[in-house]
Amino acid sequence: MVEQMSPEIMLVSPEQNEMAETLFQMDLVLVDANHLSGLTRESPTTPLPTVSPKTTLYIVFTSGSTGLPKGVVISHRSMSSSMVRLGPRRSISQQTRELVFTSLAFDGTLLSEWN
């Protein structure tokens, strides 16, 4: 899956750093508790990139039942359309809270989380 995505960088934990160094030829960014505690809630000084409806939001992988898992690109437009349609049907508002039992890697969970 990593080969299919061809990422420029990978965030890794201290526990996974050594394995990632041997498996992947890319820049690794070590993220640990010290790194996270040093982050601030202030607005970043670097502006966020401009995105369009066609811009990739995330990539979800199939189960691989036919051999290898395949990456499916989900655009900002696709997610926005789903949220606009599903939100009112499920009576979701800003006050809605949900307990999630499914894997965060499951596309349906992402719809639930972002609605």
DSSP file (Angstrom, degrees, kcal/mol; ACC not computed):
  #  RESIDUE AA STRUCTURE BP1 BP2  ACC     N-H-->O    O-->H-N    N-H-->O    O-->H-N    TCO  KAPPA ALPHA  PHI   PSI    X-CA   Y-CA   Z-CA
    1    1 A M     >        0   0    0      0, 0.0     4,-1.8     0, 0.0     5,-0.2   0.000 360.0 360.0 360.0 -39.2    0.0    0.0    0.0
    2    2 A V  H  >  +     0   0    0      1,-0.2     4,-2.0     2,-0.2    22,-0.0   0.909 360.0  52.4 -62.6 -40.9    2.9    2.4    0.8
    3    3 A E  H  4 S+     0   0    0      1,-0.2    -1,-0.2     2,-0.2    21,-0.0   0.902 107.6  51.9 -61.9 -40.7    4.3    1.7   -2.7
    4    4 A Q  H  4 S+     0   0    0      1,-0.2    -1,-0.2     2,-0.1    -2,-0.2   0.867 113.5  43.8 -63.5 -36.3    1.0    2.5   -4.3
    5    5 A M  H  < S-     0   0    0     -4,-1.8    -1,-0.2    54,-0.0    -2,-0.2   0.787  86.9-157.8 -81.4 -27.6    0.8    5.8   -2.5
    6    6 A S     <  -     0   0    0     -4,-2.0    -3,-0.1    -5,-0.2    -4,-0.1   0.927  18.2-164.3  49.0  55.7    4.4    6.9   -3.0
    7    7 A P        -     0   0    0      0, 0.0    -1,-0.1     0, 0.0     3,-0.1  -0.330  22.5-143.5 -70.0 152.8    4.4    9.3    0.0
    8    8 A E  S    S+     0   0    0      1,-0.2    19,-1.3    18,-0.1     2,-0.3   0.819  84.3  15.0 -81.9 -33.4    7.2   11.9    0.3
    9    9 A I  E     -a   27   0A   0     17,-0.2     2,-0.4    19,-0.0    19,-0.2  -0.921  64.8-152.5-136.2 162.2    7.3   11.6    4.1
   10   10 A M  E     -a   28   0A   0     17,-1.8    19,-3.0    -2,-0.3     2,-0.5  -0.995  14.1-137.7-137.7 131.9    6.1    9.2    6.7
   11   11 A L  E     +a   29   0A   0     -2,-0.4     2,-0.3    17,-0.2    19,-0.2  -0.771  33.0 179.9 -85.4 128.5    5.2    9.9   10.3
   12   12 A V  E     -a   30   0A   0     17,-2.5    19,-3.2    -2,-0.5     5,-0.0  -0.944  25.5-127.3-132.6 152.1    6.5    7.2   12.6
   13   13 A S    >>  -     0   0    0     -2,-0.3     4,-1.2    17,-0.2     3,-0.8  -0.512  36.2-106.4 -86.9 162.8    6.5    6.5   16.3
   14   14 A P  H 3> S+     0   0    0      0, 0.0     4,-0.5     0, 0.0     3,-0.3   0.866 121.7  56.1 -57.0 -34.7    9.8    5.7   18.1
   15   15 A E  H 34 S+     0   0    0      1,-0.2     4,-0.3     2,-0.1     3,-0.1   0.792 114.8  36.6 -68.6 -27.6    8.7    2.0   18.3
   16   16 A Q  H <> S+     0   0    0     -3,-0.8     4,-2.5     1,-0.1    -1,-0.2   0.482  91.5  93.1-102.8  -4.9    8.3    1.8   14.5
   17   17 A N  H  X S+     0   0    0     -4,-1.2     4,-2.4    -3,-0.3     5,-0.2   0.914  84.9  47.6 -59.5 -49.1   11.2    4.0   13.4
   18   18 A E  H  X S+     0   0    0     -4,-0.5     4,-1.5     1,-0.2    -1,-0.2   0.918 114.3  46.6 -62.2 -44.5   13.8    1.2   13.0
   19   19 A M  H  > S+     0   0    0     -4,-0.3     4,-1.8     1,-0.2     3,-0.2   0.920 112.1  51.0 -63.0 -43.5   11.5   -1.0   11.0
   20   20 A A  H  X S+     0   0    0     -4,-2.5     4,-2.7     1,-0.2    -2,-0.2   0.881 105.6  56.4 -62.7 -38.3   10.4    1.9    8.8
   21   21 A E  H  < S+     0   0    0     -4,-2.4    -1,-0.2     1,-0.2    -2,-0.2   0.870 111.5  43.0 -61.3 -36.5   14.0    2.9    8.1
   22   22 A T  H  < S+     0   0    0     -4,-1.5    -1,-0.2    -3,-0.2    -2,-0.2   0.797 121.0  39.7 -80.6 -28.1   14.7   -0.6    6.8
   23   23 A L  H  < S+     0   0    0     -4,-1.8     2,-0.4    -5,-0.1    -2,-0.2   0.808 111.8  50.0 -91.1 -31.6   11.5   -1.0    4.7
   24   24 A F     <  -     0   0    0     -4,-2.7     2,-0.9    -5,-0.2    -1,-0.1  -0.901  57.4-152.3-122.9 138.3   11.0    2.5    3.2
   25   25 A Q        +     0   0    0     -2,-0.4     2,-0.3    -3,-0.1    -4,-0.1  -0.676  65.3  90.4-103.4  75.3   13.3    4.8    1.3
   26   26 A M  S    S-     0   0    0     -2,-0.9     2,-0.3    -5,-0.1   -17,-0.2  -0.949  86.9 -69.6-155.2 170.7   11.7    8.2    2.2
   27   27 A D  E     -a    9   0A   0    -19,-1.3   -17,-1.8    -2,-0.3     2,-0.4  -0.537  47.7-155.4 -69.6 129.0   12.0   10.9    4.8
   28   28 A L  E     -a   10   0A   0     -2,-0.3     2,-0.6   -19,-0.2   -17,-0.2  -0.905   4.4-156.6-107.5 134.7   10.7    9.7    8.1
   29   29 A V  E     -a   11   0A   0    -19,-3.0   -17,-2.5    -2,-0.4     2,-0.5  -0.948  15.1-140.3-112.8 114.2    9.5   12.2   10.7
   30   30 A L  E     -a   12   0A   0     -2,-0.6     2,-0.5   -19,-0.2   -17,-0.2  -0.609  19.4-170.9 -77.1 122.8    9.7   10.8   14.3
   31   31 A V        +     0   0    0    -19,-3.2     2,-0.2    -2,-0.5    -2,-0.0  -0.965  17.1 152.7-119.3 117.9    6.6   11.8   16.3
   32   32 A D     >  -     0   0    0     -2,-0.5     4,-2.5   -19,-0.2     5,-0.2  -0.737  60.5 -83.3-132.5-177.5    6.7   11.1   20.0
   33   33 A A  H  > S+     0   0    0      1,-0.2     4,-2.5    -2,-0.2     5,-0.2   0.866 126.6  53.2 -59.3 -38.5    5.1   12.5   23.2
   34   34 A N  H  > S+     0   0    0      2,-0.2     4,-1.1     1,-0.2    -1,-0.2   0.911 109.9  48.1 -63.4 -41.8    7.7   15.2   23.5
   35   35 A H  H >4 S+     0   0    0      1,-0.2     3,-0.5     2,-0.2     4,-0.4   0.940 113.9  46.2 -62.9 -47.3    7.1   16.3   19.9
   36   36 A L  H >< S+     0   0    0     -4,-2.5     3,-1.2     1,-0.2    -2,-0.2   0.871 108.7  54.4 -66.4 -37.4    3.3   16.4   20.4
   37   37 A S  H 3< S+     0   0    0     -4,-2.5    -1,-0.2     1,-0.3    -2,-0.2   0.743 103.3  58.8 -69.8 -20.8    3.5   18.3   23.7
   38   38 A G  T << S+     0   0    0     -4,-1.1    -1,-0.3    -3,-0.5    -2,-0.2   0.550  83.3 103.6 -83.7  -7.5    5.5   21.0   22.0
   39   39 A L    <   -     0   0    0     -3,-1.2     2,-0.2    -4,-0.4    -3,-0.0  -0.485  60.8-148.5 -75.2 145.8    2.8   21.7   19.5
   40   40 A T        -     0   0    0     -2,-0.2    -2,-0.1     2,-0.1    -1,-0.0  -0.690  19.5-129.7-110.1 165.7    0.8   24.9   20.0
   41   41 A R  S    S+     0   0    0     -2,-0.2    -1,-0.1     2,-0.1    -2,-0.0   0.341  71.5 117.9 -93.1   5.4   -2.8   25.7   19.2
   42   42 A E  S    S-     0   0    0      1,-0.1    -2,-0.1     0, 0.0     3,-0.1  -0.308  79.0 -90.7 -70.2 157.0   -1.8   28.9   17.5
   43   43 A S        -     0   0    0      1,-0.1    -1,-0.1     2,-0.1    -2,-0.1  -0.428  49.3-105.5 -65.5 140.1   -2.6   29.4   13.9
   44   44 A P        -     0   0    0      0, 0.0     4,-0.1     0, 0.0    -1,-0.1  -0.361  15.1-139.8 -66.8 147.5    0.3   28.2   11.7
   45   45 A T  S    S+     0   0    0      2,-0.1    -2,-0.1    -3,-0.1     0, 0.0   0.766  88.4  75.8 -78.5 -24.9    2.4   30.9   10.1
   46   46 A T  S    S-     0   0    0      1,-0.0     2,-0.0     0, 0.0     0, 0.0  -0.760  93.1-119.2 -85.4 126.6    2.6   28.9    6.9
   47   47 A P        -     0   0    0      0, 0.0    -2,-0.1     0, 0.0     3,-0.1  -0.323  28.3-107.7 -65.9 148.0   -0.7   29.2    5.0
   48   48 A L        -     0   0    0      1,-0.1     2,-0.0    -4,-0.1     0, 0.0  -0.406  43.4 -95.8 -69.6 150.8   -2.7   26.1    4.3
   49   49 A P        -     0   0    0      0, 0.0     2,-0.3     0, 0.0    -1,-0.1  -0.335  37.8-109.9 -67.7 150.8   -2.7   24.9    0.7
   50   50 A T        -     0   0    0     -3,-0.1     2,-0.3    -2,-0.0     0, 0.0  -0.642  38.3-165.0 -78.0 134.9   -5.6   25.8   -1.5
   51   51 A V        -     0   0    0     -2,-0.3     0, 0.0     4,-0.1     0, 0.0  -0.884   8.5-155.4-121.6 155.1   -7.8   22.8   -2.3
   52   52 A S    >   -     0   0    0     -2,-0.3     3,-1.6     1,-0.0    24,-0.4  -0.738  40.3 -97.0-117.0 170.1  -10.4   22.3   -5.0
   53   53 A P  T 3  S+     0   0    0      0, 0.0    24,-2.6     0, 0.0    25,-0.3   0.807 125.6  54.0 -56.9 -28.1  -13.4   19.9   -5.0
   54   54 A K  T 3  S+     0   0    0     22,-0.2     3,-0.1    21,-0.1     2,-0.0   0.606  82.8 114.0 -82.6 -11.7  -11.2   17.5   -7.1
   55   55 A T  S <  S-     0   0    0     -3,-1.6    21,-2.0     1,-0.1    22,-0.2  -0.327  78.7-103.6 -63.3 139.2   -8.3   17.5   -4.6
   56   56 A T  E     -B   75   0B   0     19,-0.2    19,-0.3     1,-0.2    -1,-0.1  -0.444  35.1-178.4 -64.0 129.6   -7.7   14.2   -2.9
   57   57 A L  E     -     0   0B   0     17,-3.0     2,-0.3     1,-0.4    18,-0.2   0.839  65.0 -30.7 -93.3 -47.8   -8.9   14.1    0.7
   58   58 A Y  E     -B   74   0B   0     16,-1.7    16,-2.8    14,-0.0     2,-0.4  -0.970  52.9-122.7-160.9 170.0   -7.8   10.6    1.5
   59   59 A I  E     -B   73   0B   0     -2,-0.3     2,-0.4    14,-0.2    14,-0.2  -0.992  21.3-165.6-124.1 126.8   -7.2    7.2    0.1
   60   60 A V  E     -B   72   0B   0     12,-2.2    12,-3.1    -2,-0.4     2,-0.4  -0.890  15.2-135.8-110.5 143.3   -8.9    4.1    1.4
   61   61 A F  E     -B   71   0B   0     -2,-0.4    10,-0.2    10,-0.2    -2,-0.0  -0.803  13.2-124.1-104.5 140.8   -7.7    0.6    0.5
   62   62 A T        -     0   0    0      8,-2.3    -1,-0.1    -2,-0.4    10,-0.0  -0.166  36.1 -99.8 -68.2 171.1   -9.9   -2.3   -0.5
   63   63 A S        -     0   0    0      6,-0.1    -1,-0.1     1,-0.1    -2,-0.0   0.690  45.7-124.5 -70.2 -18.2   -9.7   -5.5    1.4
   64   64 A G    >   +     0   0    0      4,-0.3     3,-2.0     6,-0.1    -1,-0.1   0.725  58.6 148.9  82.3  21.1   -7.5   -7.1   -1.2
   65   65 A S  T 3  S+     0   0    0      1,-0.3    -1,-0.0     3,-0.1     3,-0.0   0.712  71.9  51.0 -64.4 -19.6   -9.8  -10.1   -1.8
   66   66 A T  T 3  S-     0   0    0      2,-0.2     2,-0.3     0, 0.0    -1,-0.3   0.312 135.6 -74.2 -98.1   9.1   -8.7  -10.3   -5.4
   67   67 A G  S <  S+     0   0    0     -3,-2.0     0, 0.0    -4,-0.0     0, 0.0  -0.770 107.2  27.3 140.6 -93.1   -5.0  -10.3   -4.6
   68   68 A L  S    S-     0   0    0     -2,-0.3    -4,-0.3     1,-0.0    -2,-0.2  -0.813  84.7-103.8-104.2 144.6   -3.5   -6.9   -3.5
   69   69 A P        -     0   0    0      0, 0.0     2,-0.4     0, 0.0    -6,-0.1  -0.375  37.0-144.6 -60.4 143.5   -5.4   -4.1   -1.8
   70   70 A K        -     0   0    0     -2,-0.0    -8,-2.3   -66,-0.0     2,-0.3  -0.931  10.5-122.2-116.1 138.0   -6.2   -1.3   -4.2
   71   71 A G  E     -B   61   0B   0     -2,-0.4     2,-0.5   -10,-0.2   -10,-0.2  -0.615  20.3-161.0 -79.6 132.5   -6.2    2.4   -3.3
   72   72 A V  E     -B   60   0B   0    -12,-3.1   -12,-2.2    -2,-0.3     2,-0.4  -0.969  15.6-136.9-114.4 120.3   -9.5    4.3   -3.9
   73   73 A V  E     -B   59   0B   0     -2,-0.5     2,-0.5   -14,-0.2   -14,-0.2  -0.627  14.3-162.4 -81.3 127.3   -9.1    8.0   -4.0
   74   74 A I  E     -B   58   0B   0    -16,-2.8   -17,-3.0    -2,-0.4   -16,-1.7  -0.953  12.0-152.8-110.0 122.4  -11.8   10.0   -2.2
   75   75 A S  E  >  -B   56   0B   0     -2,-0.5     4,-2.0   -19,-0.3   -19,-0.2  -0.405  29.0-109.3 -89.8 167.0  -12.0   13.7   -3.2
   76   76 A H  H  > S+     0   0    0    -21,-2.0     4,-2.7   -24,-0.4     5,-0.2   0.898 120.9  55.2 -58.9 -40.5  -13.2   16.6   -1.1
   77   77 A R  H  > S+     0   0    0    -24,-2.6     4,-2.8   -22,-0.2     5,-0.2   0.921 105.9  50.6 -59.8 -45.9  -16.2   16.8   -3.4
   78   78 A S  H  > S+     0   0    0    -25,-0.3     4,-2.1     1,-0.2    -1,-0.2   0.932 114.0  43.1 -60.7 -46.8  -17.1   13.1   -2.7
   79   79 A M  H  X S+     0   0    0     -4,-2.0     4,-2.6     2,-0.2    -1,-0.2   0.921 114.2  50.5 -67.0 -43.0  -16.9   13.5    1.1
   80   80 A S  H  X S+     0   0    0     -4,-2.7     4,-2.6     1,-0.2     5,-0.2   0.921 110.4  49.9 -61.1 -43.9  -18.8   16.9    1.0
   81   81 A S  H  X S+     0   0    0     -4,-2.8     4,-2.0    -5,-0.2    -1,-0.2   0.915 111.6  48.9 -60.8 -43.2  -21.6   15.4   -1.1
   82   82 A S  H  X S+     0   0    0     -4,-2.1     4,-3.1    -5,-0.2     5,-0.3   0.914 112.0  48.1 -63.3 -43.0  -21.9   12.5    1.3
   83   83 A M  H  X S+     0   0    0     -4,-2.6     4,-2.3     1,-0.2    -2,-0.2   0.908 110.7  50.7 -65.9 -41.6  -22.0   14.7    4.3
   84   84 A V  H  < S+     0   0    0     -4,-2.6    -1,-0.2    -5,-0.2    -2,-0.2   0.895 118.5  38.8 -63.2 -39.7  -24.6   17.0    2.8
   85   85 A R  H  X S+     0   0    0     -4,-2.0     4,-0.8    -5,-0.2    -2,-0.2   0.913 122.8  38.3 -76.3 -44.9  -26.9   14.1    1.9
   86   86 A L  H  X S+     0   0    0     -4,-3.1     4,-1.9    -5,-0.2     6,-0.2   0.814 102.0  70.3 -82.2 -30.9  -26.4   11.9    5.0
   87   87 A G  H  <>S+     0   0    0     -4,-2.3     5,-2.5    -5,-0.3     3,-0.4   0.942 103.9  39.5 -53.6 -57.1  -26.3   14.5    7.7
   88   88 A P  H >45S+     0   0    0      0, 0.0     3,-1.1     0, 0.0    -1,-0.2   0.869 112.9  56.8 -63.3 -35.9  -30.0   15.5    7.6
   89   89 A R  H 3<5S+     0   0    0     -4,-0.8    -2,-0.2     1,-0.3    -3,-0.1   0.832 113.3  40.3 -64.2 -31.3  -31.1   11.9    7.0
   90   90 A R  T 3<5S-     0   0    0     -4,-1.9    -1,-0.3    -3,-0.4    -3,-0.1   0.319 111.7-120.1 -99.4   7.2  -29.4   10.9   10.2
   91   91 A S  T < 5 +     0   0    0     -3,-1.1     2,-0.4    -4,-0.3    -4,-0.1   0.897  52.5 168.9  54.9  44.7  -30.4   14.0   12.1
   92   92 A I      < +     0   0    0     -5,-2.5     2,-0.2    -6,-0.2    -1,-0.2  -0.741   4.1 163.1 -91.4 133.4  -26.8   15.0   12.7
   93   93 A S    >   -     0   0    0     -2,-0.4     3,-1.2    -5,-0.0    22,-0.0  -0.749  56.5 -86.7-133.4-177.1  -26.0   18.4   14.1
   94   94 A Q  T 3  S+     0   0    0      1,-0.3    -2,-0.0    -2,-0.2    21,-0.0   0.720 127.5  54.8 -66.9 -19.6  -23.0   20.1   15.7
   95   95 A Q  T 3  S+     0   0    0      2,-0.0    -1,-0.3     0, 0.0     2,-0.1   0.538  83.0 114.9 -89.4  -7.2  -24.3   18.9   19.0
   96   96 A T    <   -     0   0    0     -3,-1.2     2,-0.4     1,-0.0    -4,-0.1  -0.393  44.0-171.7 -67.7 136.6  -24.4   15.2   17.9
   97   97 A R        -     0   0    0     -2,-0.1     2,-0.4     2,-0.0    -2,-0.0  -0.991   2.8-169.8-127.7 139.3  -22.0   12.8   19.7
   98   98 A E        -     0   0    0     -2,-0.4     2,-0.6    15,-0.1    -2,-0.0  -0.969  21.3-137.7-131.7 145.5  -21.4    9.2   18.5
   99   99 A L        -     0   0    0     -2,-0.4     2,-0.5     2,-0.0    -2,-0.0  -0.909  27.7-147.9 -98.1 123.7  -19.7    6.2   20.0
  100  100 A V        +     0   0    0     -2,-0.6     4,-0.1     1,-0.1     9,-0.0  -0.819  26.7 170.6-102.9 127.7  -17.7    4.5   17.2
  101  101 A F        +     0   0    0     -2,-0.5     2,-0.2     2,-0.1    -1,-0.1   0.489  55.4  84.2-108.3  -8.3  -17.2    0.7   17.3
  102  102 A T  S    S-     0   0    0      1,-0.1     2,-0.0     4,-0.1    -2,-0.0  -0.521  89.7 -85.1 -97.4 164.1  -15.8    0.2   13.8
  103  103 A S    >   -     0   0    0     -2,-0.2     3,-1.7     1,-0.1     6,-0.3  -0.352  28.4-130.3 -64.3 142.0  -12.2    0.6   12.6
  104  104 A L  T 3  S+     0   0    0      1,-0.3    -1,-0.1     5,-0.1     6,-0.1   0.634 108.4  66.1 -67.8 -12.1  -11.1    4.1   11.7
  105  105 A A  T 3  S+     0   0    0      4,-0.1     2,-0.5   -45,-0.0    -1,-0.3   0.544  80.3  98.4 -83.5  -7.5   -9.8    2.5    8.4
  106  106 A F  S X> S-     0   0    0     -3,-1.7     4,-1.4     1,-0.1     3,-0.9  -0.707  73.9-139.7 -85.7 127.2  -13.4    1.7    7.4
  107  107 A D  H 3> S+     0   0    0     -2,-0.5     4,-1.8     1,-0.3     5,-0.2   0.844 101.1  57.9 -55.3 -39.1  -14.9    4.3    5.0
  108  108 A G  H 3> S+     0   0    0      1,-0.2     4,-1.8     2,-0.2    -1,-0.3   0.845 102.4  54.7 -62.0 -34.4  -18.2    4.2    6.7
  109  109 A T  H <> S+     0   0    0     -3,-0.9     4,-2.8    -6,-0.3    -1,-0.2   0.897 104.6  54.1 -64.9 -40.6  -16.6    5.3   10.0
  110  110 A L  H  X S+     0   0    0     -4,-1.4     4,-2.4     1,-0.2    -2,-0.2   0.901 106.5  51.5 -62.7 -40.3  -15.1    8.3    8.3
  111  111 A L  H  X S+     0   0    0     -4,-1.8     4,-0.9     1,-0.2    -1,-0.2   0.916 112.0  47.4 -60.6 -41.7  -18.5    9.4    7.1
  112  112 A S  H  < S+     0   0    0     -4,-1.8     3,-0.5     1,-0.2    -2,-0.2   0.918 113.1  48.0 -64.7 -44.0  -19.8    9.1   10.6
  113  113 A E  H  < S+     0   0    0     -4,-2.8    -2,-0.2     1,-0.2    -1,-0.2   0.860 116.1  42.3 -66.2 -37.0  -16.8   11.0   12.1
  114  114 A W  H  <        0   0    0     -4,-2.4    -1,-0.2     1,-0.2    -2,-0.2   0.485 360.0 360.0 -94.9  -2.4  -16.9   13.9    9.6
  115  115 A N     <        0   0    0     -4,-0.9    -1,-0.2    -3,-0.5    -2,-0.1   0.485 360.0 360.0 -78.5 360.0  -20.7   14.4    9.5
